[in-house]
Amino acid sequence: MGLFKNHSSLSFPVLTYTELSGADVCLLKYRKPSGIEGSFPLTVEDELQGILRYNVQNGDLDESGWWCFWAHITFIDGRYSPGDPVEVFIGEEGEV
């Protein structure tokens, strides 16, 4: 299944391979094709396995092209752990 601009019926699993007990803030950071950076909040799906999830909302994927995503976890004691970046292509609906 492809990913498309303005796609909103979508859920991203985020595998961190890091045990998440003590995690305070879990974010899915991004860089859009235009260079704008931001983040979406992640929910913890499995604390021991390090699995997070983001349910895409209307308007989140508002640009087509190559997006860069990475997890960023901040723990209660102030430690933080950025994940490896992954590039994902967001296409235009109906285009090849």
ChimeraX commands (.cxc) that place a marker at each C-alpha (Angstrom):
marker #1 position 0.00,0.00,0.00 radius 0.5
marker #1 position 1.31,3.44,-0.89 radius 0.5
marker #1 position 1.33,6.51,1.31 radius 0.5
marker #1 position -0.37,9.59,-0.07 radius 0.5
marker #1 position -0.66,13.28,0.67 radius 0.5
marker #1 position -3.58,13.95,3.06 radius 0.5
marker #1 position -3.87,10.20,3.81 radius 0.5
marker #1 position -5.52,10.02,7.25 radius 0.5
marker #1 position -6.63,6.41,7.70 radius 0.5
marker #1 position -3.16,5.28,8.64 radius 0.5
marker #1 position -1.14,4.18,11.66 radius 0.5
marker #1 position 2.68,4.16,11.86 radius 0.5
marker #1 position 4.33,1.55,14.11 radius 0.5
marker #1 position 7.69,2.81,15.39 radius 0.5
marker #1 position 10.17,0.16,16.55 radius 0.5
marker #1 position 12.82,1.63,18.84 radius 0.5
marker #1 position 14.47,-1.59,20.11 radius 0.5
marker #1 position 14.80,0.31,23.41 radius 0.5
marker #1 position 13.04,-0.60,26.64 radius 0.5
marker #1 position 10.77,2.37,27.35 radius 0.5
marker #1 position 10.17,2.22,31.11 radius 0.5
marker #1 position 10.78,5.70,32.44 radius 0.5
marker #1 position 9.97,7.34,29.09 radius 0.5
marker #1 position 8.43,10.77,29.59 radius 0.5
marker #1 position 8.00,12.20,26.07 radius 0.5
marker #1 position 7.87,10.06,22.93 radius 0.5
marker #1 position 7.88,11.91,19.63 radius 0.5
marker #1 position 7.96,11.04,15.95 radius 0.5
marker #1 position 10.07,13.87,14.59 radius 0.5
marker #1 position 9.92,14.70,10.89 radius 0.5
marker #1 position 11.39,16.83,8.14 radius 0.5
marker #1 position 9.00,17.55,5.26 radius 0.5
marker #1 position 10.14,17.80,1.63 radius 0.5
marker #1 position 10.03,21.61,2.04 radius 0.5
marker #1 position 12.53,21.38,4.93 radius 0.5
marker #1 position 10.01,22.25,7.65 radius 0.5
marker #1 position 10.65,20.23,10.82 radius 0.5
marker #1 position 8.23,19.24,13.55 radius 0.5
marker #1 position 6.96,16.29,15.56 radius 0.5
marker #1 position 3.94,14.15,16.25 radius 0.5
marker #1 position 3.21,12.57,19.66 radius 0.5
marker #1 position 3.73,8.82,19.90 radius 0.5
marker #1 position 1.88,6.43,22.20 radius 0.5
marker #1 position 3.63,3.51,23.86 radius 0.5
marker #1 position 2.24,0.24,22.51 radius 0.5
marker #1 position 4.72,-2.16,24.15 radius 0.5
marker #1 position 7.06,-0.71,26.78 radius 0.5
marker #1 position 9.34,-3.75,27.07 radius 0.5
marker #1 position 9.70,-4.33,23.32 radius 0.5
marker #1 position 10.12,-0.60,22.59 radius 0.5
marker #1 position 7.16,-0.32,20.24 radius 0.5
marker #1 position 5.45,3.04,19.74 radius 0.5
marker #1 position 2.60,4.05,17.43 radius 0.5
marker #1 position 1.34,7.17,15.70 radius 0.5
marker #1 position -2.18,7.43,14.31 radius 0.5
marker #1 position -2.09,9.92,11.44 radius 0.5
marker #1 position -4.55,12.79,11.75 radius 0.5
marker #1 position -6.20,14.80,8.96 radius 0.5
marker #1 position -3.73,17.30,7.53 radius 0.5
marker #1 position -0.57,15.70,8.96 radius 0.5
marker #1 position 0.80,14.45,5.63 radius 0.5
marker #1 position 0.28,17.73,3.81 radius 0.5
marker #1 position 3.19,17.60,1.35 radius 0.5
marker #1 position 4.14,15.10,-1.30 radius 0.5
marker #1 position 7.76,14.01,-1.74 radius 0.5
marker #1 position 10.42,12.48,0.52 radius 0.5
marker #1 position 9.80,12.88,4.26 radius 0.5
marker #1 position 12.35,11.99,6.92 radius 0.5
marker #1 position 11.04,10.46,10.19 radius 0.5
marker #1 position 12.82,9.47,13.40 radius 0.5
marker #1 position 11.78,8.65,16.96 radius 0.5
marker #1 position 12.95,10.86,19.83 radius 0.5
marker #1 position 12.45,9.60,23.38 radius 0.5
marker #1 position 13.04,11.74,26.48 radius 0.5
marker #1 position 13.17,9.90,29.80 radius 0.5
marker #1 position 12.01,11.18,33.19 radius 0.5
marker #1 position 15.61,11.57,34.38 radius 0.5
marker #1 position 16.47,13.85,31.42 radius 0.5
marker #1 position 18.24,11.28,29.25 radius 0.5
marker #1 position 17.13,11.20,25.62 radius 0.5
marker #1 position 17.46,8.81,22.74 radius 0.5
marker #1 position 17.06,9.85,19.10 radius 0.5
marker #1 position 16.34,7.03,16.65 radius 0.5
marker #1 position 17.73,6.35,13.20 radius 0.5
marker #1 position 16.13,8.46,10.46 radius 0.5
marker #1 position 13.99,6.76,7.81 radius 0.5
marker #1 position 13.01,8.33,4.49 radius 0.5
marker #1 position 9.44,7.71,3.31 radius 0.5
marker #1 position 7.92,8.81,0.01 radius 0.5
marker #1 position 4.49,10.45,0.26 radius 0.5
marker #1 position 2.86,10.49,-3.18 radius 0.5
marker #1 position -0.03,12.30,-4.82 radius 0.5
marker #1 position -3.23,10.25,-4.98 radius 0.5
marker #1 position -3.81,8.89,-8.49 radius 0.5
marker #1 position -0.24,9.46,-9.69 radius 0.5
marker #1 position 2.27,6.73,-10.53 radius 0.5
marker link #1:1,2 radius 0.2
marker link #1:2,3 radius 0.2
marker link #1:3,4 radius 0.2
marker link #1:4,5 radius 0.2
marker link #1:5,6 radius 0.2
marker link #1:6,7 radius 0.2
marker link #1:7,8 radius 0.2
marker link #1:8,9 radius 0.2
marker link #1:9,10 radius 0.2
marker link #1:10,11 radius 0.2
marker link #1:11,12 radius 0.2
marker link #1:12,13 radius 0.2
marker link #1:13,14 radius 0.2
marker link #1:14,15 radius 0.2
marker link #1:15,16 radius 0.2
marker link #1:16,17 radius 0.2
marker link #1:17,18 radius 0.2
marker link #1:18,19 radius 0.2
marker link #1:19,20 radius 0.2
marker link #1:20,21 radius 0.2
marker link #1:21,22 radius 0.2
marker link #1:22,23 radius 0.2
marker link #1:23,24 radius 0.2
marker link #1:24,25 radius 0.2
marker link #1:25,26 radius 0.2
marker link #1:26,27 radius 0.2
marker link #1:27,28 radius 0.2
marker link #1:28,29 radius 0.2
marker link #1:29,30 radius 0.2
marker link #1:30,31 radius 0.2
marker link #1:31,32 radius 0.2
marker link #1:32,33 radius 0.2
marker link #1:33,34 radius 0.2
marker link #1:34,35 radius 0.2
marker link #1:35,36 radius 0.2
marker link #1:36,37 radius 0.2
marker link #1:37,38 radius 0.2
marker link #1:38,39 radius 0.2
marker link #1:39,40 radius 0.2
marker link #1:40,41 radius 0.2
marker link #1:41,42 radius 0.2
marker link #1:42,43 radius 0.2
marker link #1:43,44 radius 0.2
marker link #1:44,45 radius 0.2
marker link #1:45,46 radius 0.2
marker link #1:46,47 radius 0.2
marker link #1:47,48 radius 0.2
marker link #1:48,49 radius 0.2
marker link #1:49,50 radius 0.2
marker link #1:50,51 radius 0.2
marker link #1:51,52 radius 0.2
marker link #1:52,53 radius 0.2
marker link #1:53,54 radius 0.2
marker link #1:54,55 radius 0.2
marker link #1:55,56 radius 0.2
marker link #1:56,57 radius 0.2
marker link #1:57,58 radius 0.2
marker link #1:58,59 radius 0.2
marker link #1:59,60 radius 0.2
marker link #1:60,61 radius 0.2
marker link #1:61,62 radius 0.2
marker link #1:62,63 radius 0.2
marker link #1:63,64 radius 0.2
marker link #1:64,65 radius 0.2
marker link #1:65,66 radius 0.2
marker link #1:66,67 radius 0.2
marker link #1:67,68 radius 0.2
marker link #1:68,69 radius 0.2
marker link #1:69,70 radius 0.2
marker link #1:70,71 radius 0.2
marker link #1:71,72 radius 0.2
marker link #1:72,73 radius 0.2
marker link #1:73,74 radius 0.2
marker link #1:74,75 radius 0.2
marker link #1:75,76 radius 0.2
marker link #1:76,77 radius 0.2
marker link #1:77,78 radius 0.2
marker link #1:78,79 radius 0.2
marker link #1:79,80 radius 0.2
marker link #1:80,81 radius 0.2
marker link #1:81,82 radius 0.2
marker link #1:82,83 radius 0.2
marker link #1:83,84 radius 0.2
marker link #1:84,85 radius 0.2
marker link #1:85,86 radius 0.2
marker link #1:86,87 radius 0.2
marker link #1:87,88 radius 0.2
marker link #1:88,89 radius 0.2
marker link #1:89,90 radius 0.2
marker link #1:90,91 radius 0.2
marker link #1:91,92 radius 0.2
marker link #1:92,93 radius 0.2
marker link #1:93,94 radius 0.2
marker link #1:94,95 radius 0.2
marker link #1:95,96 radius 0.2
view
